[in-house]
Amino acid sequence: MAFLELDNLEKFYGPVQVVKKFNLSVEKGEFISFLGPSGCGKTTTLRMVAGFETPTSGSIRIDGQDIVRLRPNQRNIGMVFQSYALFPNLTVAQNVGFGMKVARRPKAEIDARVKEMLGIIGLPDLGARYPFQLSGGQQQRVALARALAIQPQVLLLDEPLSALDAQIRVSLRSEIRAIQQKLGITTIYVTHDQEEALSMSDRIVVMHKGKADQVGTPVEIYNRPATRFVAGFVGTLNQIEGRVEDAANGLVIAGGQSLALGRRLEQSNGTSVALAFRPEALHRGEHPGEIGLTGRIAEVHFLGAVIRMKVDIGGTQVSLDSFNRAGADLPRAGDDVALSIAPGDVLVLGD
């Protein structure tokens, strides 16, 4: 049995269904990210776990106990919000210990726990300061310490880094992941940032229109997207529309060219498909054992370590990234170019 289970969760606001038959099993100590665009239902799902929203139907179980009917303060769940939500009239130490004080823990226990948490978040000497005396990154660390101080069974984070600048975000997400792994706490993290989800998570739930389009490890989500939405939302993905010519032998007509994928296809002959592949999987030149394509270079961008090209293949522009090497010839717009790609790097996506 999984530690946290979401079973057939649904949420309606009047006639509008914002979460649809959502199912997820989370193991103890796992770091799960809900990834998706605004309005996809990820924050609503998180709020149902926290108790701030009541599911229209379905169940939520933590360690075997159904918590749907419990109030938020009865769930032993820690929550970190996007807006920090620190009490401005309390010191850092008082903010961190607030939950324990409400629970009427002994003062000596609160003081010891606050000291421990300030050490974990790297602010051991700032307990006497007030939130306005801290930077945004420091305030979010305090919010994290406050959520963890009560020793919750589950930690929920709702886009906690979106209000910070890019450099602090990169640093703080590494710290959050390190703290989560050190404490071994089961965590759900909501974000619309692909890089955050890919770099921090054990598994990612890609959400679209109220449902989970795909659940998998970062490598699975990036390299083997299950739907066109996941393929287009996570990372940069080239897609060339085509038609299955011979499913048994893996032949597809795409970009005006007949391409042999070297494997039997699930789609039937005549089916419209998209051939999808990452920019880094495409190479200039012909390589034995790989699929050959021809195109014309439309754009070339020199980015130092990387040369990024746009190549027109039968009216569709695809991206190609290659590393810059000393002495390498820089291609020019208008040049005809031969391309190749390994069959295993090409995804065949149906409707």
Order of alpha helices (4+ residues) and beta strands (2+ residues): beta-beta-beta-alpha-beta-beta-beta-alpha-alpha-alpha-alpha-beta-alpha-beta-alpha-beta-beta-alpha-alpha-beta-beta-beta-beta-beta-beta-beta-beta-beta-beta
